[in-house]
Amino acid sequence: MPDGAAGAISADVAGEWAFKQGMAEEVVTALKAYWSQTAGPAATPWANRAASRLFTVTHNEFLADHIDEALARVNLDLIGVLAAEQNTILAYWDAERTTSRLALTQAQIVKAYKKAEYTHDQAISLLEEKGMTPADAETRLAIA
């Protein structure tokens, strides 16, 4: 059995038992070869968590224009993202950043309300979508 497996029996013992159960010799030989392989890398839950966090932070900072493509690639390299996949990821992030910029800010909503481009109810609804409470949205429009 490979390192890191249950380890109750060796590959040789497992092969012997498989042969005694009537498996063909060539099947037992193939199974023993498989069971004798060394284990893959040990689980790294904390490193995986850190890599996931770095990916998320890189994504958020890239969208906010706080880091450029070069630094994003450095971080993606660090967590093991292949160059071809980085190109795809960055293309998605560029599209996401462009789309996010098209959304109105709270200030833009208030300005459009003052120009009568939105009704009071529309402006309140849009401000609530931006995370404001109804009372805060009312106050924001009142001081506009």
C-alpha positions in Angstrom: 0.0 0.0 0.0 1.2 3.5 -0.6 2.5 5.7 2.1 -0.3 7.7 3.7 -2.8 4.9 2.9 -4.5 3.0 5.7 -1.3 0.9 6.0 -3.0 -2.1 7.5 -1.3 -4.5 5.0 1.5 -4.2 2.5 1.0 -4.3 -1.3 2.6 -7.8 -1.3 0.1 -9.1 1.3 -2.8 -7.5 -0.6 -1.6 -9.1 -3.8 -1.4 -12.5 -2.1 -4.9 -12.2 -0.8 -6.2 -11.0 -4.2 -4.5 -14.1 -5.8 -6.1 -16.4 -3.2 -9.5 -14.9 -4.0 -9.1 -16.2 -7.6 -7.9 -13.0 -9.4 -5.8 -13.7 -12.5 -2.1 -13.3 -12.0 -1.8 -10.4 -14.5 -4.6 -8.6 -12.5 -2.8 -9.1 -9.2 0.5 -7.9 -10.8 -1.2 -4.7 -12.0 -2.9 -4.1 -8.7 0.4 -4.7 -6.8 2.1 -2.1 -9.0 -0.7 0.3 -8.3 -0.7 -0.4 -4.6 3.1 0.0 -4.4 3.0 3.6 -5.7 4.2 6.3 -3.4 1.5 8.6 -2.1 0.9 12.0 -3.6 1.7 15.1 -1.7 0.3 15.3 1.9 -2.8 17.3 2.4 -2.0 20.9 3.1 -5.2 22.4 4.4 -3.6 25.6 5.8 -1.6 26.3 2.7 -4.7 25.6 0.6 -6.6 28.1 2.7 -3.9 30.7 2.4 -3.8 30.2 -1.4 -7.5 30.6 -1.6 -7.4 33.7 0.4 -4.6 35.2 -1.7 -6.7 34.4 -4.8 -9.7 36.3 -3.4 -7.6 39.3 -2.2 -5.9 39.4 -5.6 -9.3 39.3 -7.4 -10.7 42.1 -5.2 -7.7 44.3 -5.4 -7.5 43.9 -9.2 -11.1 44.8 -9.6 -10.6 47.9 -7.4 -7.6 49.0 -9.5 -5.3 48.7 -6.5 -3.0 46.3 -8.2 -2.0 45.9 -11.8 -1.9 42.9 -14.0 1.8 42.2 -13.3 1.2 41.9 -9.5 -1.9 39.8 -10.1 0.2 37.5 -12.2 2.9 37.3 -9.5 0.2 36.3 -6.9 -1.4 33.8 -9.3 2.1 32.3 -10.0 2.6 31.9 -6.3 -0.5 29.9 -5.8 0.3 27.7 -8.8 -2.0 29.0 -11.6 -0.6 28.1 -15.0 0.1 31.0 -17.4 -2.6 29.9 -19.9 -5.2 29.9 -17.2 -4.0 33.2 -15.8 -4.8 34.7 -19.2 -8.3 33.4 -19.0 -8.8 34.5 -15.4 -7.5 38.0 -16.1 -9.7 38.3 -19.1 -12.7 37.5 -16.9 -11.5 39.9 -14.2 -11.1 42.7 -16.8 -14.7 42.1 -18.0 -15.9 42.0 -14.5 -14.1 45.2 -13.6 -15.6 46.9 -16.7 -19.0 45.7 -15.8 -18.7 46.8 -12.2 -17.6 50.3 -13.3 -20.9 50.7 -15.2 -22.9 50.4 -12.0 -23.8 53.7 -10.5 -22.3 54.9 -7.2 -24.4 56.3 -4.4 -23.3 59.8 -5.4 -24.3 59.2 -9.0 -27.7 58.0 -8.0 -28.3 61.1 -5.8 -27.1 63.3 -8.7 -29.5 61.6 -11.1 -32.3 62.0 -8.6 -31.6 65.7 -8.3 -31.8 66.0 -12.1 -35.2 64.2 -12.0 -33.8 61.2 -13.9 -35.1 59.0 -11.1 -38.3 59.2 -9.0 -37.9 59.3 -5.2 -38.9 55.6 -5.0 -36.4 54.6 -7.7 -33.6 56.4 -6.0 -34.4 54.9 -2.6 -34.5 51.4 -4.2 -31.2 51.9 -5.9 -29.5 53.3 -2.8 -30.8 50.3 -0.8 -29.3 48.0 -3.4 -26.0 49.8 -2.6 -26.3 48.7 1.0 -28.0 51.7 2.6 -30.9 51.3 5.0 -34.2 52.9 3.9 -33.7 55.6 6.6 -30.1 56.4 5.4 -31.3 56.5 1.8 -34.1 59.0 2.8 -31.5 61.1 4.7 -29.1 61.0 1.7 -31.8 62.2 -0.7 -33.1 64.9 1.7 -29.7 66.5 2.0 -29.1 66.4 -1.8 
